[in-house]
Amino acid sequence: MSRHRLASVAVGLLAAVGLTACSSASSPAAAPSSTASTSTSPSLAAVRARIAHYTQDPSWLPPGPAIDPARLSGKKILVIPSSSAIPFCSDLSTDMASVARPFGVTVTQYANQGEPSQWVAGMDQALSTHVNLVDLTCGLNPSSLGPQIAQLKAAGIDVVSAHAYDPSQQPMAGLSGVVYAQYNLVGQLEADWAILQTSGHGNILVVSDEGDVSTPPLLAGIRSQFAQYCPSCTVSYVYIPIPDWATKIEPAVAAKISSDPRLDFIIPIGDGMVQYVMPAMVAAGATGRIHIGSFNATPSVIQTMQSGSTVTFDVGEDFPWLLRAILDQDFRVLLHVTPSPSEYAPLRIFTKQNAGDAGHPPSFQNGYGNAASINFATLWKG
């Protein structure tokens, strides 16, 4: 996910901030400052029912009419993820290459560590090597590369944004296609689980990235659910940009645990953060008291769920579906057919009860059924 580096993350950001009833996400500087309250608390039955619905395998929904990617043999696609250091992002590119190879389409990844200067260098490489299409994936904000996108478009190179925008957001002009991610729904589900785990009276820390186009709708989903379904919850936020996760998440979480002994649940909004959250919990002796729920269904995190009790929830996008959805949109753009207006991958929730579906050991490819692999294969026969 695309982030802008901050000079520092102040310890003061860890002070508890309440929720307002507003469902729109604010920037970190404008984080809510008063505890949410409503005159009545809606029944948790709807929350429980939604959790149950999303623990099922996704059902097939075609993104558009059939196409014939075999006509694209020899085409080259360069994938620039927000950061190759996030396993979800790196594996996505690798598996896209495997699926595209039988059609004669070459997919390569521009490896980077989440620095904007590296994204620019990737765009420069795309221009100099004359690729046919660039995928900005895994939440990389296209607006951070506006001049480079215009330059590539002028050179006849298409640019597709994948996994950055929620369907509620308006993509920037100049993109050849978009593959959405259901960030608002993800945030709702993360909050739903925290509400259920704490019986509607939780003291919850949300660990968020900062400055990413995908963050506002995700946080809006979190806030709207807490405001509606958990007026008794206390919710605080800390914002840390992705290049600083390895150095700043653990001390930030440790400081919060130390200052608030009532803390009982943590939502790292992306599970690439979990590896930095858990050491703080272990050091504080809080592993039996505090639980974690997150997003992305990274195999190492699912394995932690399978073997322990700290991580109790992880919502994932159907990974085989997502990588094919991105390729499907790429293929449509390169074939000069109308791009799908609503291309995205469905979600599935993993808990202790169904985490075994992801395999032993878990894999990004497992746990979602086979709707994507079967139906995209049929869709791509032209």
MIROSE-516940 format. One record per residue (C-alpha): residue in one letter; z negated, y, x; residue number from 0. Coordinates in steps of 0.001 Angstrom, whole numbers. Layout:
N
voti: a up: Z north: Y east: X marse: NUM
...
//
This chain:
382
voti: m up: 0 north: 0 east: 0 marse: 0
voti: s up: 978 north: 3413 east: 1294 marse: 1
voti: r up: -1935 north: 5607 east: 2393 marse: 2
voti: h up: -2430 north: 8871 east: 4232 marse: 3
voti: r up: -4968 north: 8726 east: 7070 marse: 4
voti: l up: -8074 north: 10887 east: 6694 marse: 5
voti: a up: -9772 north: 12450 east: 9677 marse: 6
voti: s up: -13026 north: 10844 east: 8602 marse: 7
voti: v up: -14771 north: 9254 east: 5645 marse: 8
voti: a up: -18075 north: 10991 east: 5066 marse: 9
voti: v up: -21151 north: 8955 east: 4319 marse: 10
voti: g up: -21679 north: 11251 east: 1367 marse: 11
voti: l up: -18780 north: 9564 east: -402 marse: 12
voti: l up: -21100 north: 6643 east: -990 marse: 13
voti: a up: -23335 north: 8630 east: -3308 marse: 14
voti: a up: -23193 north: 7132 east: -6775 marse: 15
voti: v up: -20803 north: 8878 east: -9071 marse: 16
voti: g up: -20766 north: 8151 east: -12731 marse: 17
voti: l up: -17876 north: 7698 east: -15077 marse: 18
voti: t up: -16422 north: 10056 east: -17594 marse: 19
voti: a up: -14775 north: 8812 east: -20743 marse: 20
voti: c up: -11405 north: 10033 east: -19454 marse: 21
voti: s up: -8994 north: 7182 east: -18814 marse: 22
voti: s up: -6868 north: 8956 east: -16199 marse: 23
voti: a up: -7652 north: 8479 east: -12515 marse: 24
voti: s up: -8595 north: 11475 east: -10437 marse: 25
voti: s up: -8070 north: 12047 east: -6744 marse: 26
voti: p up: -10978 north: 11217 east: -4429 marse: 27
voti: a up: -11982 north: 14861 east: -4261 marse: 28
voti: a up: -12287 north: 14936 east: -8033 marse: 29
voti: a up: -14142 north: 11654 east: -8528 marse: 30
voti: p up: -16174 north: 11576 east: -11745 marse: 31
voti: s up: -19679 north: 12979 east: -11441 marse: 32
voti: s up: -21494 north: 12078 east: -14634 marse: 33
voti: t up: -22521 north: 8789 east: -16144 marse: 34
voti: a up: -20234 north: 7580 east: -18926 marse: 35
voti: s up: -21777 north: 7406 east: -22359 marse: 36
voti: t up: -20555 north: 6488 east: -25785 marse: 37
voti: s up: -22488 north: 6321 east: -29031 marse: 38
voti: t up: -21769 north: 2623 east: -29438 marse: 39
voti: s up: -20821 north: -218 east: -27116 marse: 40
voti: p up: -17817 north: -2234 east: -28374 marse: 41
voti: s up: -18197 north: -5985 east: -28570 marse: 42
voti: l up: -17502 north: -7822 east: -25343 marse: 43
voti: a up: -15491 north: -10386 east: -27284 marse: 44
voti: a up: -12218 north: -8548 east: -26624 marse: 45
voti: v up: -13002 north: -8372 east: -22911 marse: 46
voti: r up: -13787 north: -12077 east: -22783 marse: 47
voti: a up: -10627 north: -12923 east: -24742 marse: 48
voti: r up: -8423 north: -10941 east: -22369 marse: 49
voti: i up: -9940 north: -12670 east: -19357 marse: 50
voti: a up: -9237 north: -16024 east: -21017 marse: 51
voti: h up: -5628 north: -15032 east: -21765 marse: 52
voti: y up: -4857 north: -14118 east: -18168 marse: 53
voti: t up: -6295 north: -17312 east: -16717 marse: 54
voti: q up: -3245 north: -19139 east: -18131 marse: 55
voti: d up: 40 north: -19761 east: -16311 marse: 56
voti: p up: 2540 north: -16909 east: -16857 marse: 57
voti: s up: 5363 north: -17403 east: -19373 marse: 58
voti: w up: 9008 north: -16699 east: -18545 marse: 59
voti: l up: 10623 north: -13438 east: -19555 marse: 60
voti: p up: 14135 north: -12829 east: -18140 marse: 61
voti: p up: 14641 north: -9414 east: -16488 marse: 62
voti: g up: 18299 north: -9167 east: -17498 marse: 63
voti: p up: 21566 north: -11065 east: -17837 marse: 64
voti: a up: 22609 north: -13755 east: -15351 marse: 65
voti: i up: 24092 north: -12682 east: -12000 marse: 66
voti: d up: 25814 north: -14412 east: -9076 marse: 67
voti: p up: 24115 north: -13578 east: -5744 marse: 68
voti: a up: 26505 north: -15933 east: -3909 marse: 69
voti: r up: 28968 north: -13017 east: -3994 marse: 70
voti: l up: 26640 north: -11145 east: -1614 marse: 71
voti: s up: 27012 north: -13458 east: 1373 marse: 72
voti: g up: 26800 north: -11420 east: 4584 marse: 73
voti: k up: 24684 north: -8612 east: 3116 marse: 74
voti: k up: 21571 north: -7438 east: 4998 marse: 75
voti: i up: 18275 north: -6263 east: 3523 marse: 76
voti: l up: 15500 north: -4618 east: 5534 marse: 77
voti: v up: 11987 north: -4811 east: 4071 marse: 78
voti: i up: 9518 north: -2097 east: 5069 marse: 79
voti: p up: 6041 north: -3008 east: 3755 marse: 80
voti: s up: 3168 north: -547 east: 3593 marse: 81
voti: s up: 1479 north: -2617 east: 6304 marse: 82
voti: s up: 2338 north: -5957 east: 7865 marse: 83
voti: a up: -1386 north: -6384 east: 8617 marse: 84
voti: i up: -1998 north: -7215 east: 4934 marse: 85
voti: p up: -1173 north: -10933 east: 4511 marse: 86
voti: f up: 159 north: -10385 east: 984 marse: 87
voti: c up: 2706 north: -7895 east: 2322 marse: 88
voti: s up: 3789 north: -9906 east: 5342 marse: 89
voti: d up: 4112 north: -13185 east: 3424 marse: 90
voti: l up: 6113 north: -11464 east: 708 marse: 91
voti: s up: 8801 north: -10466 east: 3207 marse: 92
voti: t up: 8838 north: -13889 east: 4854 marse: 93
voti: d up: 9279 north: -15742 east: 1564 marse: 94
voti: m up: 11935 north: -13310 east: 343 marse: 95
voti: a up: 13948 north: -14212 east: 3448 marse: 96
voti: s up: 13662 north: -17930 east: 2655 marse: 97
voti: v up: 14798 north: -17517 east: -958 marse: 98
voti: a up: 17702 north: -15209 east: -53 marse: 99
voti: r up: 19023 north: -17362 east: 2802 marse: 100
voti: p up: 20933 north: -19926 east: 668 marse: 101
voti: f up: 22995 north: -17056 east: -760 marse: 102
voti: g up: 23982 north: -15882 east: 2725 marse: 103
voti: v up: 21807 north: -12772 east: 2419 marse: 104
voti: t up: 19706 north: -11866 east: 5471 marse: 105
voti: v up: 16253 north: -10379 east: 4839 marse: 106
voti: t up: 14215 north: -9054 east: 7759 marse: 107
voti: q up: 10877 north: -7240 east: 7894 marse: 108
voti: y up: 10133 north: -4045 east: 9792 marse: 109
voti: a up: 6647 north: -4869 east: 11047 marse: 110
voti: n up: 4162 north: -1996 east: 11045 marse: 111
voti: q up: 455 north: -1210 east: 10867 marse: 112
voti: g up: 524 north: 1232 east: 7966 marse: 113
voti: e up: 1271 north: 4421 east: 9888 marse: 114
voti: p up: 3743 north: 6886 east: 8258 marse: 115
voti: s up: 5494 north: 7392 east: 11610 marse: 116
voti: q up: 6241 north: 3676 east: 11670 marse: 117
voti: w up: 7781 north: 3797 east: 8191 marse: 118
voti: v up: 10063 north: 6614 east: 9368 marse: 119
voti: a up: 11039 north: 4529 east: 12394 marse: 120
voti: g up: 11895 north: 1659 east: 10065 marse: 121
voti: m up: 14175 north: 3882 east: 8011 marse: 122
voti: d up: 15834 north: 5090 east: 11217 marse: 123
voti: q up: 16449 north: 1478 east: 12223 marse: 124
voti: a up: 17991 north: 753 east: 8825 marse: 125
voti: l up: 20405 north: 3629 east: 9363 marse: 126
voti: s up: 21315 north: 2694 east: 12928 marse: 127
voti: t up: 21831 north: -996 east: 12151 marse: 128
voti: h up: 23807 north: -336 east: 8962 marse: 129
voti: v up: 21872 north: -2608 east: 6634 marse: 130
voti: n up: 23048 north: -2693 east: 3027 marse: 131
voti: l up: 19703 north: -2126 east: 1318 marse: 132
voti: v up: 16118 north: -1181 east: 2181 marse: 133
voti: d up: 13123 north: -2472 east: 233 marse: 134
voti: l up: 10047 north: -266 east: 385 marse: 135
voti: t up: 7479 north: -2879 east: -597 marse: 136
voti: c up: 3829 north: -3576 east: -1171 marse: 137
voti: g up: 2924 north: -162 east: -2531 marse: 138
voti: l up: 4634 north: 2021 east: 63 marse: 139
voti: n up: 5002 north: 5425 east: -1600 marse: 140
voti: p up: 8711 north: 6398 east: -1631 marse: 141
voti: s up: 7862 north: 10103 east: -1808 marse: 142
voti: s up: 6463 north: 9880 east: 1728 marse: 143
voti: l up: 10003 north: 9073 east: 2895 marse: 144
voti: g up: 12012 north: 11467 east: 714 marse: 145
voti: p up: 14245 north: 12907 east: 3478 marse: 146
voti: q up: 14904 north: 9463 east: 4938 marse: 147
voti: i up: 15829 north: 8017 east: 1533 marse: 148
voti: a up: 18302 north: 10864 east: 999 marse: 149
voti: q up: 19781 north: 10228 east: 4450 marse: 150
voti: l up: 20236 north: 6520 east: 3783 marse: 151
voti: k up: 21736 north: 7134 east: 370 marse: 152
voti: a up: 24233 north: 9564 east: 1922 marse: 153
voti: a up: 25205 north: 6782 east: 4330 marse: 154
voti: g up: 25765 north: 4351 east: 1446 marse: 155
voti: i up: 22528 north: 2398 east: 1959 marse: 156
voti: d up: 20587 north: 1618 east: -1204 marse: 157
voti: v up: 16798 north: 1972 east: -1357 marse: 158
voti: v up: 14662 north: -32 east: -3794 marse: 159
voti: s up: 10973 north: 603 east: -4385 marse: 160
voti: a up: 8960 north: -2558 east: -5001 marse: 161
voti: h up: 5311 north: -2842 east: -5904 marse: 162
voti: a up: 4493 north: 871 east: -5702 marse: 163
voti: y up: 4739 north: 2212 east: -9263 marse: 164
voti: d up: 2890 north: 1195 east: -12387 marse: 165
voti: p up: 5181 north: 1024 east: -15466 marse: 166
voti: s up: 3448 north: 4168 east: -16762 marse: 167
voti: q up: 4626 north: 6209 east: -13769 marse: 168
voti: q up: 7913 north: 8051 east: -13292 marse: 169
voti: p up: 9601 north: 6924 east: -10043 marse: 170
voti: m up: 10996 north: 9554 east: -7722 marse: 171
voti: a up: 14663 north: 10430 east: -8035 marse: 172
voti: g up: 17171 north: 8902 east: -5637 marse: 173
voti: l up: 16001 north: 5296 east: -5749 marse: 174
voti: s up: 18585 north: 2616 east: -6516 marse: 175
voti: g up: 16082 north: 427 east: -8349 marse: 176
voti: v up: 12384 north: -170 east: -8975 marse: 177
voti: v up: 10205 north: -3267 east: -9247 marse: 178
voti: y up: 6938 north: -2309 east: -10894 marse: 179
voti: a up: 3398 north: -3652 east: -10489 marse: 180
voti: q up: 927 north: -3671 east: -13365 marse: 181
voti: y up: -1748 north: -1685 east: -11558 marse: 182
voti: n up: -3370 north: -210 east: -14649 marse: 183
voti: l up: -3773 north: -3670 east: -16155 marse: 184
voti: v up: -5129 north: -4975 east: -12840 marse: 185
voti: g up: -7802 north: -2274 east: -12880 marse: 186
voti: q up: -8712 north: -3126 east: -16450 marse: 187
voti: l up: -9116 north: -6804 east: -15582 marse: 188
voti: e up: -11210 north: -6051 east: -12492 marse: 189
voti: a up: -13549 north: -3947 east: -14619 marse: 190
voti: d up: -13564 north: -6510 east: -17432 marse: 191
voti: w up: -14831 north: -9210 east: -15098 marse: 192
voti: a up: -17510 north: -6980 east: -13587 marse: 193
voti: i up: -18695 north: -6140 east: -17105 marse: 194
voti: l up: -18906 north: -9810 east: -18068 marse: 195
voti: q up: -20579 north: -10819 east: -14791 marse: 196
voti: t up: -23278 north: -8177 east: -15240 marse: 197
voti: s up: -23674 north: -8638 east: -19017 marse: 198
voti: g up: -22658 north: -5053 east: -19643 marse: 199
voti: h up: -25448 north: -3518 east: -17548 marse: 200
voti: g up: -24021 north: -3620 east: -14015 marse: 201
voti: n up: -24533 north: -1426 east: -10991 marse: 202
voti: i up: -21065 north: -1570 east: -9487 marse: 203
voti: l up: -19396 north: -225 east: -6333 marse: 204
voti: v up: -15618 north: 289 east: -6357 marse: 205
voti: v up: -14090 north: 300 east: -2872 marse: 206
voti: s up: -10734 north: 2066 east: -3122 marse: 207
voti: d up: -7954 north: 3115 east: -835 marse: 208
voti: e up: -6964 north: 6772 east: -796 marse: 209
voti: g up: -3743 north: 8710 east: -1252 marse: 210
voti: d up: -1568 north: 5858 east: -2550 marse: 211
voti: v up: 822 north: 6196 east: -5497 marse: 212
voti: s up: -503 north: 2923 east: -6935 marse: 213
voti: t up: -4166 north: 3911 east: -6793 marse: 214
voti: p up: -4373 north: 6410 east: -9710 marse: 215
voti: p up: -3179 north: 3976 east: -12424 marse: 216
voti: l up: -5371 north: 1189 east: -11047 marse: 217
voti: l up: -8460 north: 3400 east: -10997 marse: 218
voti: a up: -7531 north: 4711 east: -14448 marse: 219
voti: g up: -7641 north: 1126 east: -15700 marse: 220
voti: i up: -11050 north: 564 east: -14122 marse: 221
voti: r up: -12495 north: 3772 east: -15524 marse: 222
voti: s up: -11121 north: 3301 east: -19009 marse: 223
voti: q up: -12676 north: -150 east: -19335 marse: 224
voti: f up: -16081 north: 926 east: -18075 marse: 225
voti: a up: -16052 north: 3951 east: -20353 marse: 226
voti: q up: -15134 north: 1874 east: -23391 marse: 227
voti: y up: -16953 north: -1394 east: -22810 marse: 228
voti: c up: -19827 north: -662 east: -20451 marse: 229
voti: p up: -21633 north: 2613 east: -21234 marse: 230
voti: s up: -24746 north: 1135 east: -19601 marse: 231
voti: c up: -22994 north: 422 east: -16292 marse: 232
voti: t up: -23581 north: 2565 east: -13237 marse: 233
voti: v up: -20390 north: 2845 east: -11185 marse: 234
voti: s up: -19902 north: 4479 east: -7784 marse: 235
voti: y up: -16808 north: 4882 east: -5619 marse: 236
voti: v up: -15924 north: 5043 east: -1942 marse: 237
voti: y up: -12393 north: 5917 east: -754 marse: 238
voti: i up: -11053 north: 4620 east: 2565 marse: 239
voti: p up: -7372 north: 4816 east: 3680 marse: 240
voti: i up: -5785 north: 1582 east: 4808 marse: 241
voti: p up: -5584 north: 2301 east: 8577 marse: 242
voti: d up: -9382 north: 2731 east: 8537 marse: 243
voti: w up: -10336 north: -402 east: 6588 marse: 244
voti: a up: -11275 north: -2426 east: 9686 marse: 245
voti: t up: -13665 north: 218 east: 10995 marse: 246
voti: k up: -15013 north: 2034 east: 7933 marse: 247
voti: i up: -15339 north: -367 east: 5007 marse: 248
voti: e up: -18184 north: -2456 east: 6434 marse: 249
voti: p up: -20467 north: 478 east: 7366 marse: 250
voti: a up: -19684 north: 2229 east: 4090 marse: 251
voti: v up: -20621 north: -827 east: 2032 marse: 252
voti: a up: -23680 north: -1477 east: 4195 marse: 253
voti: a up: -24897 north: 2069 east: 3611 marse: 254
voti: k up: -24450 north: 1689 east: -142 marse: 255
voti: i up: -26322 north: -1624 east: -256 marse: 256
voti: s up: -29139 north: -123 east: 1784 marse: 257
voti: s up: -29425 north: 2972 east: -396 marse: 258
voti: d up: -29120 north: 1184 east: -3750 marse: 259
voti: p up: -31085 north: -2079 east: -4048 marse: 260
voti: r up: -29930 north: -2452 east: -7673 marse: 261
voti: l up: -26270 north: -2867 east: -6694 marse: 262
voti: d up: -25041 north: -6178 east: -8110 marse: 263
voti: f up: -21219 north: -6144 east: -8066 marse: 264
voti: i up: -18475 north: -4836 east: -5768 marse: 265
voti: i up: -14817 north: -4297 east: -6695 marse: 266
voti: p up: -12641 north: -3928 east: -3582 marse: 267
voti: i up: -9492 north: -2903 east: -5479 marse: 268
voti: g up: -7332 north: -4981 east: -3104 marse: 269
voti: d up: -8596 north: -8226 east: -1602 marse: 270
voti: g up: -7416 north: -7294 east: 1879 marse: 271
voti: m up: -10716 north: -5373 east: 1889 marse: 272
voti: v up: -12880 north: -8429 east: 1173 marse: 273
voti: q up: -13035 north: -9508 east: 4822 marse: 274
voti: y up: -14732 north: -6195 east: 5625 marse: 275
voti: v up: -17001 north: -6123 east: 2564 marse: 276
voti: m up: -18577 north: -9564 east: 3014 marse: 277
voti: p up: -20088 north: -8979 east: 6494 marse: 278
voti: a up: -22014 north: -6020 east: 5120 marse: 279
voti: m up: -23379 north: -8205 east: 2329 marse: 280
voti: v up: -24349 north: -10993 east: 4733 marse: 281
voti: a up: -26103 north: -8580 east: 7094 marse: 282
voti: a up: -28084 north: -7140 east: 4184 marse: 283
voti: g up: -29034 north: -10590 east: 2871 marse: 284
voti: a up: -27338 north: -9699 east: -429 marse: 285
voti: t up: -24933 north: -12626 east: -842 marse: 286
voti: g up: -26915 north: -14211 east: -3640 marse: 287
voti: r up: -27432 north: -10927 east: -5474 marse: 288
voti: i up: -24080 north: -9160 east: -5201 marse: 289
voti: h up: -20741 north: -10653 east: -6249 marse: 290
voti: i up: -17139 north: -9594 east: -5638 marse: 291
voti: g up: -14040 north: -9325 east: -7831 marse: 292
voti: s up: -10683 north: -8151 east: -6473 marse: 293
voti: f up: -6865 north: -8214 east: -6654 marse: 294
voti: n up: -3970 north: -9949 east: -4855 marse: 295
voti: a up: -5144 north: -13598 east: -4771 marse: 296
voti: t up: -4825 north: -13808 east: -1003 marse: 297
voti: p up: -5258 north: -17488 east: 33 marse: 298
voti: s up: -8196 north: -16824 east: 2374 marse: 299
voti: v up: -10044 north: -15051 east: -420 marse: 300
voti: i up: -9282 north: -17821 east: -2931 marse: 301
voti: q up: -10567 north: -20320 east: -377 marse: 302
voti: t up: -13790 north: -18306 east: -116 marse: 303
voti: m up: -14049 north: -18522 east: -3896 marse: 304
voti: q up: -13485 north: -22280 east: -3841 marse: 305
voti: s up: -16147 north: -22921 east: -1225 marse: 306
voti: g up: -18779 north: -20331 east: -2092 marse: 307
voti: s up: -20222 north: -18141 east: -4815 marse: 308
voti: t up: -19795 north: -14587 east: -3511 marse: 309
voti: v up: -16195 north: -14017 east: -4651 marse: 310
voti: t up: -16080 north: -14857 east: -8349 marse: 311
voti: f up: -12779 north: -13291 east: -9434 marse: 312
voti: d up: -9361 north: -12476 east: -7985 marse: 313
voti: v up: -6381 north: -11441 east: -10100 marse: 314
voti: g up: -3001 north: -12222 east: -8584 marse: 315
voti: e up: 574 north: -11392 east: -9358 marse: 316
voti: d up: 2735 north: -14461 east: -9774 marse: 317
voti: f up: 3829 north: -14486 east: -6138 marse: 318
voti: p up: 6913 north: -16718 east: -6485 marse: 319
voti: w up: 7942 north: -14507 east: -9412 marse: 320
voti: l up: 7308 north: -11243 east: -7541 marse: 321
voti: l up: 9380 north: -12073 east: -4489 marse: 322
voti: r up: 12227 north: -13233 east: -6746 marse: 323
voti: a up: 11893 north: -10161 east: -8955 marse: 324
voti: i up: 12341 north: -7955 east: -5893 marse: 325
voti: l up: 15363 north: -9962 east: -4781 marse: 326
voti: d up: 16731 north: -9982 east: -8323 marse: 327
voti: q up: 16662 north: -6190 east: -8426 marse: 328
voti: d up: 18174 north: -6030 east: -4923 marse: 329
voti: f up: 20949 north: -8399 east: -5966 marse: 330
voti: r up: 21713 north: -6366 east: -9083 marse: 331
voti: v up: 21918 north: -3155 east: -7050 marse: 332
voti: l up: 24172 north: -4725 east: -4407 marse: 333
voti: l up: 26381 north: -6282 east: -7093 marse: 334
voti: h up: 26726 north: -2846 east: -8742 marse: 335
voti: v up: 25395 north: -4083 east: -12063 marse: 336
voti: t up: 22796 north: -2204 east: -14087 marse: 337
voti: p up: 19341 north: -2651 east: -12499 marse: 338
voti: s up: 16638 north: -4139 east: -14685 marse: 339
voti: p up: 14620 north: -1307 east: -16291 marse: 340
voti: s up: 11397 north: -3328 east: -16401 marse: 341
voti: e up: 11348 north: -5740 east: -13493 marse: 342
voti: y up: 7830 north: -6890 east: -12556 marse: 343
voti: a up: 5750 north: -10024 east: -12032 marse: 344
voti: p up: 3095 north: -11203 east: -14513 marse: 345
voti: l up: -593 north: -11587 east: -13636 marse: 346
voti: r up: -2955 north: -14546 east: -13463 marse: 347
voti: i up: -6728 north: -14483 east: -13034 marse: 348
voti: f up: -8442 north: -16893 east: -10653 marse: 349
voti: t up: -12121 north: -17771 east: -11038 marse: 350
voti: k up: -14234 north: -20619 east: -9752 marse: 351
voti: q up: -13016 north: -22712 east: -12708 marse: 352
voti: n up: -9287 north: -22553 east: -11923 marse: 353
voti: a up: -9185 north: -21594 east: -8226 marse: 354
voti: g up: -8233 north: -25169 east: -7411 marse: 355
voti: d up: -4827 north: -24515 east: -8982 marse: 356
voti: a up: -3983 north: -22413 east: -5911 marse: 357
voti: g up: -4139 north: -25539 east: -3750 marse: 358
voti: h up: -6346 north: -26989 east: -1001 marse: 359
voti: p up: -5911 north: -25006 east: 1137 marse: 360
voti: p up: -4741 north: -22233 east: -1172 marse: 361
voti: s up: -1285 north: -20700 east: -897 marse: 362
voti: f up: 365 north: -17594 east: -2295 marse: 363
voti: q up: 2997 north: -19926 east: -3736 marse: 364
voti: n up: 579 north: -22036 east: -5775 marse: 365
voti: g up: -1369 north: -21391 east: -8935 marse: 366
voti: y up: 1233 north: -19825 east: -11216 marse: 367
voti: g up: 3144 north: -22764 east: -12596 marse: 368
voti: n up: 6884 north: -23135 east: -11953 marse: 369
voti: a up: 8423 north: -20719 east: -14476 marse: 370
voti: a up: 9720 north: -18369 east: -11767 marse: 371
voti: s up: 11356 north: -20902 east: -9471 marse: 372
voti: i up: 13064 north: -22760 east: -12312 marse: 373
voti: n up: 14232 north: -19800 east: -14367 marse: 374
voti: f up: 15389 north: -17504 east: -11571 marse: 375
voti: a up: 17450 north: -20397 east: -10184 marse: 376
voti: t up: 19170 north: -20623 east: -13549 marse: 377
voti: l up: 19511 north: -16844 east: -13854 marse: 378
voti: w up: 21226 north: -16647 east: -10457 marse: 379
voti: k up: 24027 north: -19086 east: -11247 marse: 380
voti: g up: 26149 north: -16242 east: -12574 marse: 381
//
